[in-house]
Amino acid sequence: MQADERWQEFSQRMAYQGHPHLAVEAFDPIPEVIARHNERNVHVLRALASLDERRADNPGDDDSPLMQELQRMDSKINVLLDIVDRLLVPASVLPPRHPVRFNAVGVVLPESLLTPADTLLIRLHFDACRALPLELPARFGRSLNDGSAFVYFCEMNELVEDGLERFVFCHHRRKVAEARLAGATESVLGSKHRM
């Protein structure tokens, strides 16, 4: 019954959709290990949020020399972070990318990735910070008709849940902004061609 309730809750919430590097393995839910995962996940979500905020800021609106210099420094820091991230975790050792849809309740992923275990560990590596994966304990919820499965998160503390909610919301907001910008650009280009 809990799986059905979790599926309903998952379906009613906004979800992240993408193709992160993803691995699934059997997991033994020992309280000390779960506490470490929760603590680490809070740090990962904070790191992802801060990296995302820096990318979302648009200092180009101010043409002052100070803002231009800050923008150059920000670009250099992003390049350094990317280099360090690639050195720490080369693409060759990352798990493959898979389509996922997730929120703070659970994740829909290819069913072929699941292993027969009571508790699973879902490991998600995002491009913004590949060296720091989210590691989320989960349980099987249900098979879906398209070859995917829903697994719901368990043993997750409130801070991780809140962080996931914020991560999903920010991702959704960024996608909406990108779509609006693309629409505005097409509109401007279309009007120039008509002139």
TORNU-920131 format. One line per 10 residues: their letters; for each residue z, x, y of N, C-alpha, C. Coordinates in pm, 1 decimal. Example, Ala and Ser with C-alpha at 12.3 -4.5 7.8 and 13.67 -1.06 7.14 Angstrom:
residues 2
AS = 780.0/1319.0/-569.0/780.0/1230.0/-450.0/780.0/1320.0/-330.0; 708.0/1285.0/-225.0/714.0/1367.0/-106.0/787.0/1290.0/3.0
END
This chain:
residues 195
MQADERWQEF = 0.0/82.6/-120.8/0.0/0.0/0.0/0.0/86.3/126.2; 73.5/199.9/123.7/79.4/286.2/241.0/-59.5/337.8/277.2; -142.4/369.5/177.7/-276.7/420.7/204.5/-359.7/317.7/280.7; -350.2/189.5/243.0/-424.3/84.1/312.8/-377.5/69.4/457.0; -247.1/74.0/477.6/-193.5/63.9/613.2/-238.6/181.8/698.1; -236.8/299.9/640.4/-279.3/420.1/714.2/-427.9/412.2/747.0; -509.3/360.0/654.9/-652.8/345.3/679.9/-676.1/249.0/797.0; -603.3/137.7/798.4/-616.6/41.9/908.6/-578.9/107.2/1041.6; -468.7/180.4/1041.1/-423.6/248.0/1162.3/-526.3/352.3/1207.6; -579.9/428.7/1112.8/-682.4/529.4/1143.0/-804.6/464.3/1207.0
SQRMAYQGHP = -849.5/353.1/1147.2/-971.7/286.1/1192.0/-959.8/229.3/1333.0; -839.3/199.6/1376.0/-819.5/138.5/1507.7/-801.8/240.4/1619.0; -794.7/367.4/1585.8/-772.2/470.7/1687.6/-899.5/549.8/1716.1; -903.7/606.7/1834.8/-1011.3/697.9/1872.1/-1007.1/818.2/1777.3; -1124.4/873.5/1744.7/-1128.1/985.8/1651.1/-1220.4/1096.9/1700.9; -1184.7/1219.1/1666.7/-1269.2/1336.0/1689.8/-1377.6/1333.5/1584.0; -1501.7/1362.5/1622.3/-1609.5/1378.1/1524.5/-1675.3/1511.5/1549.7; -1694.0/1588.7/1446.2/-1756.8/1718.4/1461.9/-1775.8/1787.1/1328.2; -1809.1/1915.8/1335.6/-1835.4/1996.6/1216.2/-1755.8/2127.7/1222.9; -1622.8/2120.1/1220.9/-1544.6/2244.3/1221.2/-1550.9/2311.7/1084.6
HLAVEAFDPI = -1506.6/2437.0/1081.0/-1488.8/2504.6/953.1/-1371.4/2434.6/884.5; -1389.3/2398.8/757.5/-1290.6/2314.4/689.4/-1265.3/2362.7/548.0; -1138.9/2369.8/511.5/-1100.3/2400.7/373.8/-991.0/2302.3/332.5; -990.0/2268.2/204.5/-889.5/2178.5/148.9/-833.5/2245.1/24.1; -701.9/2246.6/12.0/-640.7/2305.7/-108.0/-516.9/2226.4/-146.2; -472.9/2246.5/-268.3/-349.0/2183.6/-314.3/-233.3/2244.0/-235.8; -129.2/2164.2/-213.7/-18.1/2207.6/-129.3/112.7/2160.1/-188.8; 211.6/2250.2/-194.1/344.7/2216.3/-241.4/432.5/2191.5/-119.2; 471.2/2067.4/-92.5/542.8/2034.8/31.6/688.9/2078.0/33.0; 710.9/2208.0/39.9/846.8/2262.2/50.0/892.0/2247.7/195.9
PEVIARHNER = 1011.3/2193.4/221.3/1055.3/2167.3/359.8/1043.0/2286.7/455.4; 1078.1/2407.3/410.7/1069.9/2524.2/499.5/924.5/2553.7/536.0; 833.7/2539.9/440.1/691.5/2566.4/464.4/634.9/2460.1/558.9; 674.0/2335.3/537.6/629.3/2226.6/625.1/677.6/2251.5/767.7; 800.9/2293.8/784.3/854.2/2322.7/918.0/773.9/2433.5/985.2; 738.5/2538.4/909.3/656.6/2647.2/964.8/518.8/2596.4/1005.6; 458.4/2512.5/919.8/327.1/2455.8/952.8/334.3/2371.3/1079.4; 437.6/2288.2/1089.5/452.3/2205.1/1209.6/465.6/2291.6/1334.8; 547.6/2394.2/1327.5/567.3/2482.5/1443.3/436.8/2553.0/1479.7; 367.4/2605.5/1380.5/240.4/2674.9/1405.1/135.4/2578.7/1459.8
NVHVLRALAS = 130.1/2455.5/1405.4/31.7/2358.6/1452.8/53.6/2322.4/1599.2; 180.4/2313.2/1641.4/208.9/2286.2/1782.9/151.7/2398.7/1869.1; 171.1/2524.3/1827.1/118.1/2638.6/1902.6/-34.8/2637.8/1904.8; -97.1/2606.2/1791.2/-243.8/2601.9/1784.8/-297.2/2493.9/1878.1; -236.9/2376.5/1874.2/-282.4/2267.7/1961.0/-264.6/2303.2/2108.8; -156.6/2371.8/2142.9/-137.3/2415.9/2281.9/-242.8/2519.0/2320.6; -272.9/2611.6/2230.0/-375.9/2712.3/2259.2/-512.0/2645.8/2277.7; -546.3/2552.5/2189.5/-673.5/2482.0/2202.3/-679.7/2404.2/2333.8; -569.1/2340.9/2372.0/-565.7/2263.7/2496.7/-583.8/2355.2/2617.1; -517.7/2471.1/2617.3/-530.3/2560.5/2732.7/-670.0/2619.9/2741.3
LDERRADNPG = -729.5/2654.8/2627.5/-867.1/2705.6/2628.9/-962.8/2597.4/2674.8; -938.9/2475.6/2630.3/-1024.2/2363.2/2667.6/-1012.4/2333.6/2816.9; -890.5/2339.6/2871.9/-870.3/2314.5/3014.4/-944.5/2417.0/3097.5; -941.1/2543.9/3055.8/-1010.3/2647.2/3131.9/-1159.7/2622.5/3132.6; -1214.3/2576.7/3020.4/-1357.6/2549.3/3014.4/-1394.2/2425.7/3094.2; -1302.1/2329.3/3100.8/-1329.7/2204.1/3170.5/-1319.0/2219.7/3321.2; -1237.1/2314.6/3367.7/-1225.8/2336.0/3511.9/-1361.1/2375.6/3565.8; -1391.8/2326.4/3685.4/-1521.5/2356.9/3744.9/-1500.1/2421.2/3880.9; -1469.6/2552.0/3883.1/-1446.8/2618.4/4009.3/-1575.0/2635.1/4090.6; -1690.5/2602.3/4034.8/-1817.0/2613.4/4106.4/-1825.3/2521.0/4226.2
DDDSPLMQEL = -1734.6/2424.6/4236.4/-1737.1/2332.9/4350.1/-1693.3/2403.7/4477.9; -1624.6/2514.8/4466.1/-1577.2/2589.0/4582.3/-1649.9/2723.4/4583.4; -1725.5/2748.9/4687.8/-1805.8/2871.1/4694.6/-1734.2/2986.4/4763.3; -1602.7/2975.5/4780.7/-1529.2/3082.8/4847.2/-1531.5/3208.2/4759.9; -1523.2/3326.2/4821.6/-1523.5/3452.1/4744.0/-1410.1/3457.2/4641.0; -1293.2/3403.5/4678.0/-1180.4/3403.1/4584.4/-1213.2/3321.4/4459.9; -1269.6/3202.1/4478.7/-1304.2/3117.3/4364.2/-1413.8/3181.0/4280.2; -1509.8/3245.8/4344.5/-1616.3/3313.7/4269.6/-1557.6/3427.2/4185.0; -1462.9/3501.9/4244.2/-1399.1/3610.2/4170.1/-1316.4/3555.9/4053.0; -1243.6/3445.3/4075.8/-1167.4/3383.2/3967.1/-1260.8/3336.6/3855.5
QRMDSKINVL = -1375.3/3283.1/3893.4/-1471.6/3237.3/3792.7/-1523.6/3355.8/3710.8; -1551.9/3469.7/3778.1/-1596.7/3589.0/3705.5/-1488.2/3638.3/3610.2; -1362.9/3641.1/3658.3/-1252.2/3684.9/3572.5/-1235.3/3591.4/3453.1; -1246.8/3461.0/3477.3/-1234.9/3362.8/3369.3/-1343.9/3385.9/3264.6; -1465.3/3413.4/3309.8/-1575.8/3439.5/3216.7/-1547.8/3564.0/3133.0; -1496.0/3668.6/3199.5/-1465.2/3791.8/3126.0/-1355.4/3767.9/3021.9; -1251.9/3691.6/3061.0/-1143.2/3661.4/2967.4/-1197.3/3582.3/2848.8; -1285.1/3485.0/2874.8/-1344.5/3406.9/2764.9/-1423.3/3496.1/2670.3; -1497.0/3591.9/2725.3/-1573.1/3684.1/2640.8/-1478.6/3769.4/2557.2; -1371.9/3821.7/2620.0/-1274.3/3902.4/2545.4/-1207.5/3821.5/2434.8
LDIVDRLLVP = -1169.3/3696.8/2466.7/-1107.8/3611.2/2365.0/-1204.5/3587.9/2248.9; -1330.1/3567.3/2281.2/-1429.8/3544.6/2177.3/-1446.3/3668.4/2089.1; -1448.4/3786.4/2152.0/-1461.4/3911.2/2075.3/-1341.4/3929.5/1983.4; -1221.4/3912.4/2037.2/-1098.9/3927.7/1956.8/-1098.7/3826.6/1842.7; -1135.1/3702.4/1874.1/-1138.6/3597.9/1772.8/-1235.9/3633.9/1660.5; -1351.9/3686.2/1695.4/-1452.0/3723.4/1593.0/-1405.1/3842.8/1511.1; -1332.7/3935.7/1575.4/-1279.7/4049.9/1501.1/-1169.1/4006.3/1405.6; -1083.5/3914.0/1451.9/-974.2/3866.7/1367.9/-1025.0/3786.7/1248.7; -1122.3/3700.8/1274.2/-1175.6/3616.0/1167.3/-1328.3/3617.2/1174.5; -1392.5/3710.8/1104.4/-1538.9/3711.0/1104.6/-1592.9/3583.1/1040.4
ASVLPPRHPV = -1709.9/3540.8/1086.1/-1770.1/3416.7/1035.3/-1783.3/3419.1/883.6; -1800.0/3537.8/826.3/-1820.7/3547.4/681.4/-1697.7/3506.8/600.1; -1578.3/3511.9/660.3/-1458.1/3474.2/584.8/-1409.3/3333.4/616.7; -1474.3/3268.1/712.2/-1436.0/3130.0/743.6/-1487.5/3036.2/635.7; -1416.8/2927.5/611.0/-1471.1/2828.1/518.4/-1595.3/2763.8/581.0; -1680.7/2700.7/501.0/-1801.4/2638.4/556.7/-1767.7/2523.5/652.1; -1865.7/2488.7/733.0/-1852.3/2374.2/823.9/-1880.7/2246.1/745.7; -1808.0/2141.8/781.2/-1829.5/2010.5/718.5/-1812.7/1902.9/824.6; -1882.3/1791.2/807.5/-1862.2/1680.6/901.2/-1726.1/1616.5/877.1; -1653.0/1595.1/985.2/-1522.1/1529.9/975.5/-1507.5/1429.9/1089.1
RFNAVGVVLP = -1418.7/1337.1/1066.7/-1373.9/1243.7/1170.2/-1223.1/1236.5/1151.8; -1146.9/1271.6/1256.6/-1001.4/1268.7/1239.1/-931.0/1226.9/1367.3; -808.7/1183.2/1347.7/-715.7/1157.7/1458.0/-576.1/1191.1/1405.5; -472.2/1147.6/1474.3/-336.1/1184.6/1435.2/-290.1/1116.3/1306.7; -368.7/1020.7/1255.2/-331.6/949.1/1132.9/-386.2/1019.9/1008.9; -511.8/1064.2/1015.4/-573.5/1124.9/898.4/-713.0/1174.9/929.4; -787.2/1203.9/823.4/-920.9/1261.1/838.3/-1014.5/1202.8/732.6; -1138.6/1179.8/772.8/-1245.4/1143.6/679.8/-1328.5/1269.6/660.9; -1344.9/1309.6/534.8/-1415.7/1433.2/501.9/-1494.0/1413.7/372.5; -1584.0/1507.1/338.6/-1658.0/1492.7/212.9/-1562.4/1490.1/93.1
ESLLTPADTL = -1578.2/1389.5/9.1/-1487.5/1373.6/-105.4/-1497.5/1490.3/-202.6; -1613.8/1556.0/-206.0/-1633.7/1668.6/-297.6/-1538.1/1784.9/-268.6; -1478.1/1789.2/-150.7/-1385.8/1897.5/-115.3/-1245.5/1877.9/-172.1; -1213.7/1756.0/-213.0/-1077.4/1725.7/-256.7/-1046.0/1787.0/-392.3; -921.2/1826.7/-406.7/-873.5/1879.0/-534.4/-772.1/1778.5/-590.6; -759.2/1773.4/-723.1/-661.9/1678.5/-780.6/-519.1/1729.0/-759.9; -457.6/1683.8/-653.2/-318.7/1722.1/-623.2/-253.1/1607.2/-547.2; -122.7/1595.6/-561.2/-50.3/1490.8/-488.0/-56.0/1514.1/-338.1; -35.8/1639.5/-297.2/-39.3/1674.1/-155.0/-144.5/1781.5/-134.1; -220.6/1764.3/-27.1/-327.6/1858.1/6.9/-293.4/1927.3/138.5
LIRLHFDACR = -355.7/2041.2/162.5/-346.2/2107.3/291.7/-486.8/2111.0/350.2; -504.3/2044.2/463.3/-632.2/2040.9/533.3/-628.3/2152.0/637.2; -722.2/2245.6/627.4/-726.9/2358.6/721.0/-853.5/2345.4/806.0; -834.4/2327.6/937.8/-945.6/2309.2/1032.3/-949.8/2427.6/1128.5; -1065.7/2497.5/1132.9/-1087.1/2607.6/1227.3/-1183.9/2559.1/1334.3; -1143.2/2564.2/1461.1/-1228.8/2523.0/1572.0/-1287.1/2645.9/1641.3; -1407.2/2632.6/1693.5/-1476.5/2746.0/1754.6/-1400.3/2806.3/1872.2; -1327.2/2725.9/1946.4/-1254.3/2777.2/2063.1/-1149.8/2881.0/2023.7; -1102.0/2873.5/1899.6/-994.9/2963.6/1855.9/-997.4/2971.2/1702.8; -1098.0/3038.7/1649.5/-1119.8/3036.5/1504.3/-1007.6/3101.7/1424.6
ALPLELPARF = -936.1/3196.1/1487.7/-831.2/3269.0/1415.3/-707.4/3183.7/1390.8; -694.6/3072.3/1463.1/-575.7/2987.9/1450.7/-615.0/2850.3/1398.8; -612.8/2830.2/1267.8/-649.3/2697.7/1215.6/-533.4/2599.0/1225.8; -568.4/2472.5/1236.2/-469.8/2366.7/1215.7/-452.1/2354.4/1065.5; -329.7/2345.2/1017.7/-301.2/2331.3/875.0/-214.6/2207.7/857.8; -277.7/2100.2/809.6/-214.7/1968.7/808.6/-196.2/1916.0/666.9; -71.4/1896.0/622.5/-48.0/1835.4/491.4/-99.5/1691.2/490.0; -157.7/1652.2/377.3/-216.6/1517.9/368.2/-210.4/1466.6/225.1; -233.3/1335.9/212.0/-240.5/1271.0/80.7/-367.8/1187.2/74.0; -420.6/1173.7/-46.5/-542.1/1094.2/-66.7/-516.1/949.0/-28.5
GRSLNDGSAF = -610.2/892.2/47.6/-599.0/753.3/88.8/-695.7/662.6/14.1; -825.1/693.1/27.8/-926.1/609.9/-38.9/-1061.6/678.3/-35.7; -1145.1/641.9/-132.8/-1285.1/684.3/-133.7/-1364.2/587.5/-48.0; -1465.0/638.7/21.0/-1551.9/555.0/102.9/-1691.1/551.0/39.0; -1770.9/453.5/76.1/-1901.2/430.8/11.6/-2004.6/539.6/37.3; -1984.3/622.9/138.9/-2085.8/721.7/176.5/-2061.3/860.9/117.4; -1974.8/871.7/17.2/-1946.7/1002.0/-44.3/-1833.6/1076.8/25.2; -1772.1/1012.2/122.3/-1658.8/1074.8/190.3/-1529.6/1008.4/143.7; -1419.4/1066.6/187.2/-1288.5/1012.3/150.8/-1197.9/1018.5/272.4; -1100.9/928.7/274.7/-998.8/928.1/379.5/-871.6/985.7/319.7
VYFCEMNELV = -815.2/1084.8/386.8/-682.9/1135.3/350.5/-594.6/1120.0/473.8; -470.4/1081.3/451.2/-381.7/1060.0/564.5/-279.6/1172.4/572.5; -246.8/1208.2/696.2/-153.2/1317.5/719.9/-11.4/1273.8/686.0; 66.5/1368.1/637.8/206.2/1342.6/603.3/288.6/1463.6/645.5; 416.9/1445.6/650.4/509.0/1556.1/682.0/479.4/1619.2/818.0; 423.9/1540.4/909.5/386.4/1592.3/1040.1/491.1/1548.0/1142.3; 538.5/1641.8/1224.5/639.7/1600.8/1322.3/574.6/1536.7/1444.8; 657.8/1480.2/1530.5/609.6/1404.2/1646.5/530.8/1491.2/1743.9; 571.8/1617.8/1760.5/501.5/1707.6/1852.8/358.3/1732.8/1806.3; 340.1/1751.0/1676.4/206.2/1772.4/1622.3/123.3/1645.4/1638.9
EDGLERFVFC = 183.1/1531.8/1608.6/112.4/1404.5/1623.4/67.9/1382.7/1767.8; 158.2/1407.0/1863.4/122.9/1393.3/2005.4/13.1/1491.7/2044.6; 23.8/1615.5/1995.4/-78.2/1716.3/2025.6/-215.0/1677.6/1971.7; -217.4/1621.4/1850.6/-344.6/1575.8/1793.3/-403.3/1461.0/1874.8; -317.7/1368.0/1917.3/-364.7/1256.9/2000.6/-428.9/1309.0/2128.6; -363.3/1405.7/2193.7/-417.5/1463.5/2317.1/-548.3/1536.6/2290.2; -553.2/1613.0/2180.3/-674.0/1687.4/2144.9/-791.9/1592.0/2126.2; -770.0/1483.6/2052.9/-875.9/1384.8/2028.2/-917.9/1319.2/2159.3; -820.4/1282.3/2243.3/-852.5/1217.9/2370.7/-934.1/1311.1/2459.7; -893.1/1437.8/2471.2/-965.5/1534.1/2555.5/-1106.5/1557.2/2503.0
HHRRKVAEAR = -1120.6/1565.7/2371.2/-1253.6/1582.5/2311.3/-1342.0/1462.1/2345.7; -1286.1/1343.4/2332.9/-1361.3/1221.1/2363.3/-1400.5/1217.8/2511.9; -1307.0/1251.1/2599.1/-1333.9/1251.8/2743.1/-1444.4/1351.8/2777.9; -1441.0/1470.1/2713.8/-1543.4/1571.2/2739.1/-1680.6/1523.1/2692.5; -1686.6/1456.5/2576.9/-1813.3/1403.8/2526.6/-1870.9/1297.6/2620.1; -1783.9/1210.5/2671.4/-1828.6/1107.4/2766.4/-1882.2/1173.1/2893.3; -1811.5/1274.7/2944.7/-1855.5/1344.6/3065.4/-1989.5/1414.2/3042.7; -2005.7/1477.5/2924.7/-2132.7/1543.5/2892.9/-2246.7/1442.4/2885.3; -2220.1/1326.6/2825.9/-2322.9/1222.5/2815.4/-2361.1/1171.4/2953.8; -2261.9/1152.3/3041.0/-2291.3/1106.8/3177.3/-2372.6/1210.7/3253.3
LAGATESVLG = -2333.6/1337.8/3238.8/-2405.3/1445.7/3306.2/-2548.6/1453.9/3256.2; -2566.5/1441.9/3124.3/-2701.9/1445.0/3066.9/-2783.9/1327.2/3119.2; -2722.5/1209.0/3127.1/-2791.1/1090.7/3179.0/-2827.9/1107.9/3325.1; -2737.3/1164.4/3405.3/-2764.6/1187.1/3547.6/-2875.1/1289.6/3565.7; -2874.2/1394.9/3483.0/-2977.2/1497.9/3491.4/-3113.4/1439.7/3455.9; -3119.5/1361.0/3348.9/-3246.3/1297.2/3310.0/-3295.4/1203.9/3419.4; -3203.8/1132.8/3482.4/-3239.2/1039.6/3589.0/-3297.7/1115.1/3708.0; -3235.1/1227.8/3744.6/-3284.1/1308.6/3856.9/-3419.7/1368.2/3822.2; -3432.6/1422.2/3701.8/-3560.6/1480.1/3660.6/-3669.7/1374.0/3655.0; -3635.5/1255.0/3605.9/-3731.9/1146.6/3598.7/-3778.9/1104.7/3736.3
SKHRM = -3689.0/1097.6/3834.9/-3727.1/1056.9/3970.4/-3811.4/1163.1/4037.3; -3788.7/1292.6/4005.3/-3870.7/1400.0/4062.3/-4012.7/1391.8/4008.9; -4028.6/1357.3/3880.7/-4161.8/1348.1/3822.4/-4239.6/1230.4/3880.3; -4168.3/1126.8/3921.3/-4237.4/1008.7/3977.2/-4283.2/1034.2/4120.4; -4222.9/1132.1/4186.9/-4257.9/1158.9/4328.0/-4392.0/1225.5/4341.9
END
